[in-house]
């Protein structure tokens, strides 16, 4: 008898483990459901992107001869949940088992694990081998190390994959990591290359109209939607990045420029995370550019590190620490997230630029996420659960498995250093060095206290004072605490008073 193969919205790959041995008569079920669009109120652009990509993938899959049962969100009998749509599909089709690739998020996996008992049918849950490191492999590596550090995991992944290796334990160009060469500010006259765009076809336009109608009150904008939504477009975008942007990506990957959110970044994370691109083919394309002399080692190594290092590492941390990881709050941060994170109405220009670009594009690059928005959340002591929800809502590449560890561990240090060696806290000087934001700001980045001073400056010392006990016992931050201890009581009191005045002046509790 045939089997039902349930494909989720972030599994848009014909090489998916649950589709690998598909046979004639098997049913492929795909469903757009309200529960997944609203368990947090996702950015309009993210919902439209995924619905369009799902619909195109279903069409492409059907062209291969597969029998695809596709449920649109506005189908009249749509139950609104994965479980409800599976129940309806079982009533339509005579099948003797269900095959599914493991979900990326804990809550969905818990749902899937209950299906066999609920429907009295065998449910085969297959590993998601689009990732290069299995759960067991990560657990084994983590069990051999005293501390979870991405750099050491990354080296193991380099050895295992052979990417940028000159020998079994010899990295290309003699170094594992070229990050020290990837921190340059953007020269004023250097322009980013013009990107390709992909105007909406009829399928995408239908998805856009649906999202405007059903989710028009969600955060974000659908204006000028031009993102790749098919496998063909995704491959074209990858090819463009490797040829045009990768050569300068490494050197300027930490730079920020007002009104230019993408610069030399790949903008491929959403395509990888939903399955339209395989992480291996992205690494192989970049590596080929290095070997052909088309891209320098610092750019290619930095790009590959983000994929086989950071992406795989973060996923491993998520599954190792769940459930309960999202509840951690080691620094006892309780302040509610301000309204301006949803409205963009703030006169601190770096935050305004990053939030407005996020609202428009459902995207911001990693330094905006970590050292502008995340840094501010850390310094201000915002509640980790509210910050997690914001990051999950606003970015088109955000899924809980990647968002939660980045926010809890990397941005907020809420797990007190499970894998981050120190809190990523910085004053306004870092933002001024890496961007042109400060020149158009209402605040003076050089001023450290009082009216008109850059809030990052006094927030930084308030953070250090507030968390002195945690920071003093960390070798990487103990010198900062020593600096605090040499400051006069009056200077510390001023920083703390400026912080209270500024934060108490922010409004919070609005509806997004």
C-alpha positions in Angstrom: 0.0 0.0 0.0 1.2 3.6 -0.6 2.7 5.8 2.0 2.0 9.5 2.8 5.1 11.6 2.8 4.6 14.9 4.8 6.9 17.7 3.6 7.1 20.7 5.9 7.5 24.3 4.7 11.3 24.4 5.5 12.0 21.1 3.7 11.8 22.3 0.1 14.4 19.9 -1.4 13.8 17.0 -3.8 16.8 15.3 -2.1 14.9 15.3 1.3 15.3 12.0 3.2 11.5 11.5 3.3 11.3 11.7 -0.5 14.4 9.7 -1.5 12.6 6.4 -2.1 9.2 7.7 -3.1 7.3 5.1 -5.1 4.4 5.3 -7.6 1.1 5.7 -5.6 2.7 7.5 -2.7 1.2 10.8 -1.7 3.2 13.9 -0.9 1.3 16.1 1.5 2.2 19.8 1.9 0.0 22.3 3.8 0.0 26.0 4.6 -1.6 26.3 8.1 -2.5 29.2 10.2 -0.9 27.7 13.3 2.6 28.0 11.7 2.0 31.5 10.4 0.7 32.8 13.8 2.3 30.9 16.7 4.3 34.1 16.6 3.2 36.9 14.2 5.8 36.4 11.6 6.9 39.2 9.3 4.6 39.5 6.3 7.5 39.0 3.9 8.6 35.8 5.6 5.1 34.2 5.3 4.8 35.3 1.6 8.3 34.0 0.8 7.6 30.6 2.3 4.1 30.2 0.8 5.4 31.2 -2.6 8.4 28.9 -2.3 6.2 26.0 -1.1 3.8 26.4 -4.0 6.6 26.5 -6.6 8.2 23.5 -5.0 5.0 21.6 -5.1 4.6 22.4 -8.8 8.1 21.3 -9.6 7.6 18.1 -7.6 4.4 17.3 -9.5 6.3 17.7 -12.8 8.6 14.8 -11.8 5.5 12.6 -11.5 4.9 12.8 -7.8 1.3 12.9 -6.6 1.2 16.1 -4.5 -1.7 16.9 -2.2 -1.2 20.6 -1.6 -3.4 22.5 0.9 -3.5 26.3 0.6 -4.2 28.5 3.6 -7.4 29.8 2.1 -8.8 26.3 1.2 -12.3 26.3 2.7 -11.8 23.2 4.9 -8.2 24.0 6.0 -8.0 22.9 9.7 -5.2 25.4 10.5 -2.7 22.8 11.9 -0.3 20.1 10.6 -2.1 17.5 12.6 -5.5 18.5 11.4 -4.3 18.5 7.8 -2.8 15.0 8.3 -6.0 13.8 9.7 -8.0 15.1 6.7 -5.4 13.6 4.3 -5.7 10.2 5.9 -9.5 10.4 5.2 -8.9 11.2 1.5 -6.2 8.6 0.8 -5.8 4.9 1.5 -2.3 4.6 3.0 -0.5 2.3 5.4 2.1 4.5 6.8 3.6 8.0 7.2 7.1 9.1 6.3 8.5 12.5 7.4 11.9 14.1 7.8 12.5 15.3 11.3 11.4 18.8 12.0 13.8 21.6 12.8 11.9 22.8 15.9 11.2 21.1 19.1 7.5 21.9 19.3 6.9 20.4 15.8 8.9 17.3 16.6 6.8 16.8 19.7 3.7 17.0 17.5 5.1 14.5 15.0 6.1 12.0 17.7 2.4 11.9 18.8 1.1 11.0 15.3 1.6 7.3 15.4 -0.5 6.8 18.6 -3.1 9.4 17.5 -3.7 7.8 14.1 -2.8 4.2 14.8 -0.3 4.2 11.9 3.4 3.7 11.7 5.3 7.0 11.4 8.8 6.8 10.1 10.8 9.9 11.2 14.0 10.2 9.2 17.1 12.2 9.9 17.4 15.5 8.2 20.7 14.8 6.3 20.7 18.3 4.7 22.7 19.1 7.8 26.4 17.9 7.8 26.5 16.9 11.5 24.0 14.5 13.0 22.6 15.0 16.5 24.6 12.0 17.7 27.8 13.3 16.1 27.4 16.6 17.8 26.6 15.0 21.1 29.7 12.8 20.8 31.9 15.9 20.0 30.4 17.9 22.8 31.1 15.0 25.2 34.8 15.1 24.4 35.3 18.8 25.1 35.3 20.7 28.4 33.6 23.8 26.8 31.4 24.2 23.8 33.4 26.5 21.5 32.4 26.9 17.9 36.0 27.3 16.7 37.0 23.8 17.7 33.8 22.3 16.4 34.4 24.1 13.1 37.9 22.7 12.8 36.4 19.2 13.3 33.9 20.0 10.5 36.7 21.2 8.2 38.6 17.9 8.7 35.4 15.9 8.2 34.3 17.7 5.0 37.7 18.4 3.5 36.6 22.0 2.7 39.7 24.3 2.4 42.0 21.6 3.5 45.6 21.1 2.1 46.0 17.8 4.0 44.3 15.6 6.7 45.1 18.2 9.4 46.5 21.0 7.4 44.1 24.0 6.6 44.5 25.8 3.3 47.0 28.7 3.5 48.1 27.4 6.9 45.4 28.9 9.1 42.0 27.7 10.2 40.4 31.1 10.7 40.9 34.4 8.9 38.4 36.4 11.0 41.1 38.9 12.0 41.2 40.1 8.3 37.4 40.4 8.1 36.8 43.4 10.3 37.5 46.4 8.0 35.2 49.4 7.9 33.8 50.2 4.5 35.7 52.8 2.5 33.4 55.7 1.6 33.7 55.3 -2.1 33.4 51.5 -2.3 30.1 50.5 -3.7 28.4 47.2 -3.4 27.5 45.3 -6.6 24.0 45.6 -8.0 21.9 42.5 -7.1 19.6 40.5 -9.3 15.9 40.7 -8.5 13.1 38.3 -9.2 9.8 40.0 -9.9 6.7 38.2 -8.6 5.2 35.7 -11.0 1.5 34.7 -10.8 2.2 32.2 -8.1 4.1 34.7 -5.9 1.5 37.4 -6.6 -1.2 35.1 -5.3 0.8 34.5 -2.2 1.4 38.2 -1.7 -2.3 39.0 -2.1 -3.2 36.2 0.5 -0.7 37.6 3.0 -1.9 41.1 2.6 -5.5 39.9 3.2 -4.8 37.6 6.1 -1.7 39.0 7.8 -1.6 42.6 6.8 -1.5 43.6 10.5 1.7 41.7 11.1 5.1 43.4 11.3 6.8 44.3 8.1 6.1 45.3 4.5 5.6 43.4 1.2 6.5 46.4 -1.0 9.0 45.6 -3.8 9.1 41.9 -3.0 11.7 40.5 -5.3 13.2 37.6 -3.5 14.1 34.2 -5.2 11.4 31.7 -4.5 12.3 28.7 -6.8 15.2 26.3 -7.0 16.3 27.8 -10.3 16.2 31.3 -8.9 18.1 30.3 -5.8 20.9 28.7 -7.8 21.1 31.8 -9.9 21.4 34.0 -6.8 24.1 31.7 -5.4 26.0 32.0 -8.6 25.7 35.8 -8.6 27.0 36.0 -5.0 30.0 33.9 -5.6 31.0 35.8 -8.8 30.1 39.4 -7.7 30.0 39.8 -3.9 32.0 37.0 -2.4 35.4 38.4 -3.3 34.9 41.4 -0.9 32.5 39.7 1.5 35.3 38.7 3.9 37.0 42.0 4.4 33.9 44.0 4.9 31.5 41.5 6.4 31.3 43.4 9.7 30.8 46.8 8.0 27.5 48.7 8.0 26.3 51.6 5.8 23.2 53.6 6.1 20.5 52.6 3.5 22.5 49.6 2.3 21.5 46.5 4.3 23.1 43.9 2.1 26.5 45.2 1.0 28.6 42.1 0.1 26.6 39.7 2.2 25.2 36.5 0.5 21.6 36.9 1.6 21.4 33.1 1.2 20.5 32.0 4.7 16.7 32.0 4.1 17.2 29.9 0.9 19.4 27.4 2.8 17.1 27.2 5.8 14.0 26.5 3.8 15.8 23.9 1.6 16.0 25.6 -1.8 19.8 25.5 -1.5 21.9 22.8 0.0 24.6 24.0 2.4 27.1 21.7 0.7 26.6 23.2 -2.8 27.1 26.7 -1.3 30.4 25.7 0.3 31.5 23.9 -2.8 30.8 26.9 -5.0 32.7 29.2 -2.7 35.6 26.8 -2.4 35.8 26.4 -6.2 36.0 30.2 -6.5 39.0 30.1 -4.2 40.8 27.4 -6.1 40.2 29.2 -9.4 41.6 32.4 -8.0 38.3 34.2 -8.1 37.9 34.9 -4.4 40.5 35.3 -1.6 40.9 32.9 1.3 39.6 35.3 3.9 36.3 35.7 2.1 35.8 32.0 1.3 36.9 30.8 4.7 34.6 33.3 6.4 31.6 32.2 4.3 32.2 28.5 4.8 32.7 29.0 8.5 29.2 30.6 8.8 27.7 27.4 7.2 29.6 24.4 8.4 30.8 26.1 11.6 28.2 28.4 13.0 25.0 27.1 11.4 25.8 23.5 12.3 27.1 24.4 15.8 24.0 26.4 16.7 21.7 23.6 15.6 23.7 21.2 17.7 23.4 23.4 20.8 19.7 23.8 20.3 18.9 20.1 20.3 21.4 19.4 23.0 19.8 22.0 25.4 16.1 21.6 24.6 13.6 21.7 26.2 13.9 24.6 28.5 16.8 26.4 26.9 14.6 29.4 26.0 13.7 29.9 29.6 17.3 30.7 30.7 17.9 34.2 32.2 21.3 34.1 33.9 21.6 37.9 34.1 18.1 38.3 35.5 17.1 40.7 32.7 13.4 41.7 33.2 12.9 45.0 31.4 10.1 44.7 28.7 11.0 45.3 25.0 10.3 48.9 24.0 7.7 49.8 21.4 10.3 51.2 19.0 11.5 47.7 18.2 8.1 47.4 16.3 7.7 51.0 15.1 11.2 52.1 14.4 10.4 55.4 16.1 13.7 56.1 17.9 16.2 58.9 17.4 19.2 56.6 18.0 20.2 56.3 14.3 21.9 52.9 14.4 18.8 51.3 15.9 16.5 53.2 13.6 18.4 52.1 10.5 18.6 48.5 11.6 14.9 48.3 12.6 13.6 50.1 9.5 15.7 47.9 7.2 14.4 44.8 9.1 10.8 46.0 8.7 11.3 46.5 4.9 13.3 43.4 4.1 12.8 40.9 6.9 16.6 40.9 7.0 19.6 42.5 8.7 23.1 41.2 8.5 24.8 39.6 11.4 26.6 42.6 12.9 23.3 44.6 12.9 21.7 41.7 14.6 24.5 41.1 17.2 26.3 44.4 17.8 23.6 47.0 17.2 20.2 45.5 18.1 21.5 42.6 20.2 24.1 44.8 22.0 21.4 47.3 22.9 19.1 44.5 24.2 22.0 43.1 26.3 23.0 46.4 27.8 19.4 47.5 28.5 18.5 44.2 30.2 15.5 43.3 28.1 13.6 40.1 29.0 15.1 37.2 27.0 11.7 35.7 26.1 10.6 39.0 24.5 13.9 39.4 22.6 13.6 35.8 21.4 10.1 36.4 20.1 11.2 39.6 18.3 14.0 37.9 16.5 11.8 35.0 15.5 9.1 37.3 14.2 11.1 39.8 12.2 13.6 37.8 10.1 12.8 35.6 7.1 15.6 33.2 7.8 14.6 32.7 11.5 13.5 29.4 12.9 13.6 28.5 16.5 16.5 26.2 16.2 18.7 29.0 14.8 17.1 32.0 16.6 17.0 30.7 20.1 20.7 29.8 20.7 21.8 33.0 18.9 19.6 35.1 21.2 19.9 33.2 24.5 23.6 32.3 24.2 25.3 34.8 21.8 23.3 38.0 22.2 22.0 38.0 25.7 24.5 35.7 27.5 21.4 34.3 29.2 23.0 30.9 29.5 26.0 32.5 31.2 28.6 31.3 28.7 27.4 27.9 27.6 29.2 28.5 24.3 30.0 32.3 24.2 33.3 33.1 25.9 32.0 36.5 27.0 29.0 38.8 26.6 29.2 40.7 23.3 28.8 44.2 25.0 30.2 47.3 23.4 29.9 51.1 23.7 29.1 53.4 20.8 32.7 53.5 19.7 32.4 50.0 18.0 29.3 51.1 16.0 31.0 54.3 15.0 34.1 52.4 13.8 32.1 49.9 11.7 29.4 52.2 10.2 28.4 55.7 9.1 25.4 55.7 11.4 26.8 58.0 14.0 27.3 61.0 11.7 23.5 61.3 11.2 22.5 60.6 14.8 20.9 62.9 17.3 23.4 61.8 19.9 27.1 62.4 20.1 29.0 59.2 20.1 32.1 60.9 21.6 30.1 62.1 24.6 29.9 59.7 27.5 27.5 61.2 29.9 24.6 63.7 30.3 22.2 65.1 27.8 23.1 64.3 24.2 25.6 61.5 25.0 25.4 58.3 23.0 23.2 56.0 25.1 25.4 53.0 24.3 28.2 54.7 26.3 26.5 55.0 29.6 24.4 51.8 29.0 27.7 49.9 28.7 29.0 50.9 32.1 25.6 50.5 33.8 25.6 46.9 32.3 29.1 46.3 33.8 28.1 47.7 37.2 24.8 45.8 37.2 26.5 42.5 36.3 29.7 42.9 38.1 29.5 39.6 39.9 29.1 37.6 36.7 31.8 39.6 34.7 34.4 39.6 37.5 34.8 35.8 37.4 35.2 35.7 33.6 38.8 36.1 32.5 37.8 37.8 29.3 35.8 40.5 31.2 37.6 40.8 34.5 39.8 43.6 33.2 36.7 45.6 32.3 35.5 45.1 35.9 38.9 46.3 37.1 38.4 49.4 35.0 35.0 50.0 36.5 36.5 49.6 40.0 39.0 52.4 39.2 36.2 54.8 38.2 35.0 57.3 40.7 31.8 56.6 42.5 30.3 59.8 41.1 31.2 58.7 37.5 29.5 55.3 38.0 26.5 56.9 39.6 26.2 59.3 36.6 26.2 56.4 34.2 23.6 54.6 36.1 21.4 57.7 36.4 21.7 58.4 32.7 20.7 54.8 32.0 17.6 55.0 34.2 16.6 58.3 32.7 17.0 57.0 29.1 15.3 53.6 29.6 12.5 54.9 31.8 11.7 57.3 28.9 11.0 54.4 26.5 7.5 53.2 26.2 6.7 49.5 26.0 3.7 47.1 25.9 2.4 48.1 22.5 0.8 45.6 20.1 2.9 44.6 17.1 
